[in-house]
Amino acid sequence: MLLPDRRAVRAHMPYALRIVMGRLGRLSALHGTLLLLGVVGLVISLVGLDVGSMLALTLGLVGILLSVIGIVAQVIEDWVRVSRIYFDARAKPFDASYSAPYDGWSRVHFNGHSSVHSEELDARLREDPVIPLEIEPGLWNVPAEYEEARQLVRVRLDFDDAKIRLHDDLVAEADVVRVQRTRYSAHTVTNLLGEKVLRERQRQRELVHGDAVLLRNGLIPRLRYSRCSNHLGVDVVAVSSSGRVVLTLQGEKNTTNQGMLAPSGSGSMDWADLQASPDLLGLVKSAMLREMSEELGLRRSEQVRSSDVRVLRYARVTNWGGKPQFCGVARLGDVREQVRGIEHRYHRDHFSIEFDPDGGTQHFVTMVRGYVRDHAARVSFPLYETLDVLCAWLERDPQAWAWLMNRG
C-alpha cells in the first residue's frame, strides 16, 4: 500500500521513539499531575507573584523532576515488555463452528483454512444493489482487559489507521448496513489471534487467550455479539485484456501470509474510504481499487474505474475468527505492474497466470485452476477463495466472460 507521508515517517521511526511518544500521549494520573503542578510552580516563580516565589520554583522543579523520572521508568518498562512480545504462528489453523445463521452457510476449505458464505447473498451482491450505510457513533475499542496488550503491539506497527468495522450482520435480506470506526491495532489482539498467538518471551505465556476473544459459548458468534474488531477486508484479482491474472508476492512485513502469493490487491478498508461512497458496494469497490492501484503501482493513465470492478462474494474467514471479507475481480487494460516506494516493505514481486484472451471461459478456468493446483503450497487462502469464486462465476453466468474481456 502506498502510504501517505505521515505513515511513511512512522514506518521508519525507531521503536524507542514510538514508545516515548505513546507514553507521553497517555500519561498516568500521578505523573501528569506532578508535571502540571511543576509547570504551574515554575510559572508562579517566574512571574514573581509573591515573596514565596523561590518556594514555588523549588516545588516546581521537584514536581517536574519526579514526573520525568516516573515517565522514564514507564518508558523503560514499556521497552522491556515490547522487546519481549512476539507473534507465533498457531500449530494449526484455527477452526470452529459458527452460530446461526452462519451455521447454514456454505464453507470453502483450502490448506487447512476455511470461510463461510451465503450463495443467496453473493448472487445479490453481483447484481450491484444499492445498500445504504449507517454509521454507528463512537470508536470501537478492544475490551478493557486487552487494552494493555493492544498498546504494546501498537508500538511495533508501522501504522495504526482508523478502519471500518462491520457493526452488525450482513445477510441476504439486509436493506441497510451499520458500520463503526475502529483502529487496526484492535485487530491484532482480536481477529488476528485466530492465526497467531501473542506471547511474551521467558514467561512463555499468551498475553491474550485467543479462544476467549474469538468464541462465544464455543462458537464463532454473530457480529453483533462478537468481541473482535471485525474490520472489513477486501481481496481483488486483476485480469488484464492481454491475458494475465496478476498476483502479488507478500513480503515479510505483512502481518499475514508472509512469503505467499496473494490477490492483486488485498487489505482492509480505511475510515477515509467512506468519503468515496455512501453505499456498501460503492465503498467495497473504492477500497478494492485503492488497494489494487497501490499494490500494483498503477500509473495515473492505468487507473481503473468503479464500473470495471465486480464484487463477487462476502465471506467470514474462519482462521481470522470470522472476520468479514469481500472478494472481487477487476478488468484491466495492458498494464505494467511495479512495486513502488514504501510498498517494498510489504510486497516483494508480482507474478502472472497466463491465458489466451480468445480462449473463452473454459480455457481461462482450466489455466487458473491448474495454476492453483500446481502452486498450492504458495497460494494463500485469500487468493484461493477469490480465484475460486471468479471461476465459479464465469462458469455459471453466460454474460460474465463478455464483461470480463470488455474494456470499452
C-alpha positions, 0 to 999 in steps of 0.5 A: 500500500502506498502510504501517505507521508505521515505513515511513511515517517512512522514506518521508519521511526525507531521503536524507542521513539514510538514508545516515548511518544505513546507514553507521553500521549497517555500519561498516568494520573500521578505523573501528569499531575506532578508535571502540571503542578511543576509547570504551574510552580515554575510559572508562579516563580517566574512571574514573581507573584509573591515573596514565596516565589523561590518556594514555588520554583523549588516545588516546581522543579521537584514536581517536574523532576519526579514526573520525568523520572516516573515517565522514564521508568514507564518508558523503560518498562514499556521497552522491556515488555515490547522487546519481549512480545512476539507473534507465533504462528498457531500449530494449526489453523484455527477452526470452529463452528459458527452460530446461526445463521452462519451455521447454514452457510456454505464453507470453502476449505483450502490448506487447512483454512476455511470461510463461510458464505451465503450463495443467496447473498453473493448472487445479490451482491453481483447484481450491484444493489444499492445498500445504504450505510449507517454509521454507528457513533463512537470508536470501537475499542478492544475490551478493557482487559486487552487494552494493555496488550493492544498498546504494546503491539501498537508500538511495533506497527508501522501504522495504526489507521482508523478502519471500518468495522462491520457493526452488525450482520450482513445477510441476504435480506439486509436493506441497510448496513451499520458500520463503526470506526475502529483502529487496526491495532484492535485487530491484532489482539482480536481477529488476528489471534485466530492465526497467531498467538501473542506471547511474551518471551521467558514467561512463555505465556499468551498475553491474550487467550485467543479462544476467549476473544474469538468464541462465544459459548464455543462458537464463532458468534454473530457480529453483533455479539462478537468481541473482535474488531471485525474490520472489513477486508477486501481481496481483488484479482486483476485480469488484464485484456492481454491475458494475465491474472496478476498476483502479488508476492507478500513480503515479510512485513505483512502481518499475514501470509508472509512469503505467499502469493496473494490477490492483486490487491488485498487489505482492509478498508480505511475510515477515509474510504467512506468519503468515496461512497455512501453505499456498501458496494460503492465503498467495497469497490473504492477500497478494492481499487485503492488497494489494487492501484497501490499494490500494483503501482498503477500509473495515473493513465492505468487507473481503473474505474468503479464500473470495471470492478465486480464484487463477487462474494462476502465471506467470514474467514474462519482462521481470522475468527470470522472476520468479514471479507469481500472478494472481487475481480477487476478488468484491466487494460495492458498494464505494467505492474511495479512495486513502488516506494514504501510498498517494498516493505510489504510486497516483494514481486508480482507474478502472472497466470497466463491465458489466451484472451480468445480462449473463452471461459473454459480455457481461462478456468482450466489455466487458473485452476491448474495454476492453483493446483500446481502452486498450492503450497504458495497460494494463500487462502485469500487468493484461493477463495477469490480465484475460486469464486471468479471461476465459479462465476464465469462458469455459471453466468453466460454474460460474465466472460463478455464483461470480463474481456470488455474494456470499452 
